[in-house]
Amino acid sequence: MGRQRAALATRAEDPDSDVLVLVAHHDMTGALRCLMQRHGGAVYRYCREALRDSTLADDVHQQVFSAAFHDLPGFRGQSTVRTWLFGIARHRVLDAAKSRQRARARFVDDDPRGVTDPGASAGERIDDLRLGEALIACLNELAPHVRSAVLLRFQQGFTFEEMAEICGVRAGTLQAQVMRAMPVLRQCIENRNGGVL
């Protein structure tokens, strides 16, 4: 009983109590709109400063408000809405920083550019260079969201679940985008290399 009183008192004192009223009336779109208008800029600045990467901050910012939209009906009032929202932001920033660190470690460990194959002939190295150039050109022909999904999966080594967190899109959707892009990339590379992959 004491916990319920404390939660009700917190809601009454919460500057965002009108957001909670909208949630109680099942107006989630209105509640999210209010949260984004009031706190969107501050959450973005927090993400940008914590991550030092405006692109990643955009992704995390979107994830924070997506999570808020999903979790707001279960908000228990143990803190203010603003504090709760920044708790979500903190967790998302930490997740993004860890993912970025893992990706960078994979990239450094798996970067073949720093290691030359002593057995490769000059012709093989030229062929590898041409193939790499064709791949880059073909990737640039993909829609930006598809290109991003392909790079996250194959360049950075993210799982589809990790990509879903980064992109704010369902893992199955990202998997479908990547799988549809693969034959398109293959055909494009073959066309650029005279039918040779």
PyMOL commands that set and color helices and strands:
alter all, ss='L'
color gray80, all
select helices_A, chain A and resi 2-13+17-24+28-51+54-74+81-110+112-114+122-141+144-155+160-167+171-192
alter helices_A, ss='H'
color red, helices_A
deselect
rebuild
show_as cartoon
